[in-house]
Amino acid sequence: MNKRIKPLLAVAIIFSLLGGVFVSAILGSPYFSEILAFSATLLGSIVTYYFSMQQGKNA
């Protein structure tokens, strides 16, 4: 159970950020550019973390 918390948290964050970007785009939020920049940075960090971990396991 302990090893599942990080991936589940990452998936939850990814889907909530994508949902937030989608909703703010549909509603025409005046802060859309800031939301998009924040989400893209956080999503990039999560994806980079997991791809770098996977590469380290194969080496």
N, C-alpha and C positions, 0 to 999 in steps of 0.2 A: 504493500500500500504506500509506503514511503517514497518509492521510486516513481509512483504514478502522479504525485501531486504537481511536480514541476511541468510535465507535459500537459496535464489537464488545465493548469493555470494558464499556460501559454496559449492553448487552443481557445480558452474562454476569453482571454485578452484580445486575441486576433479577431475572433468573431464579433466581440463587442465594439472594437475599433472600426471594423469594416461596416458594421451596422450603424454606428454613429456617423461615419462619413456619408453613408448612403442616405440616412435620414436628414442630415444637415444639407445635403445637396438637393434633395427633393423639396425641403421646406424653404430653400433659398436663404440660408443663414448668412448674416453679414460677416460672420467670423469663419466662413468656410475655409478660407486660405490658411488661417491659423490652425484650424482643426485638422486640415489635410497635412500640413507640415508636421504637426505633433504626431499624428497617427503614422505617417510614413517613417518618421525617425524611429518610433517605438517598434513598428512592425519590422523594419530593417534590422534592428538590434536583436529581436527575437529570432528571426530567420538566420541571421549570421551566427548566433550562439549555437543553435541546433545543428547547422551544417558544419560548423567547425568542430563540434563534439563528435559528429558522425565520422568525419574524416580522421580524427584522432584515433578512433576505435579501429579503423581499417588498417592503419599504418603499423 
